[in-house]
């Protein structure tokens, strides 16, 4: 009987700890914040498909607990971010923050 309870507990923990992936499908007219649910700051696993712009990058920074100055202001709920099917568009209207640019080997100028 003890084994049954332990097995049940393990199954319940496994089910409860499995985070469901939220997939955000974007295009030129659908931005990240408009396709995310109201409680988007509680999402732990996010997959983005389509083009991201500066406005979307700000939303992602917010989801990992950063403010506009890239300072940690809260604990992040987002544990996993899948950008394999995402692209990052140049966006003059919604710059993603600092006005510098990345150069060779990831250096920021």
GIVENTA-V563650 format. One line per field, one symbol per residue. ss: DSSP state (H for helix, E for strand, L for the rest). psi: psi as a letter, one per 20 degrees, with the letter a starting at -180 (. if undefined). A space follows every 50 residues. Layout:
# GIVENTA-V563650
ss->???
psi->???
This chain:
# GIVENTA-V563650
ss->LHHHHHHHHHHHHHHHHLLLLEEEELLLLLLHHHHLLLLHHHLLEEEEEE EELHHHHHHHHHHLLELLLLLELLLLLLLEEEEEEEEELLLLLLLLLLLL LELHHHLEL
psi->hhhgggggggggggghiopppppooqahhorghhiqrhkhiiphoppppa pqahghhhggghhjjqahjkpoirpqhohpookhkqqoqpohhmqjdqja qpaqkjpp.
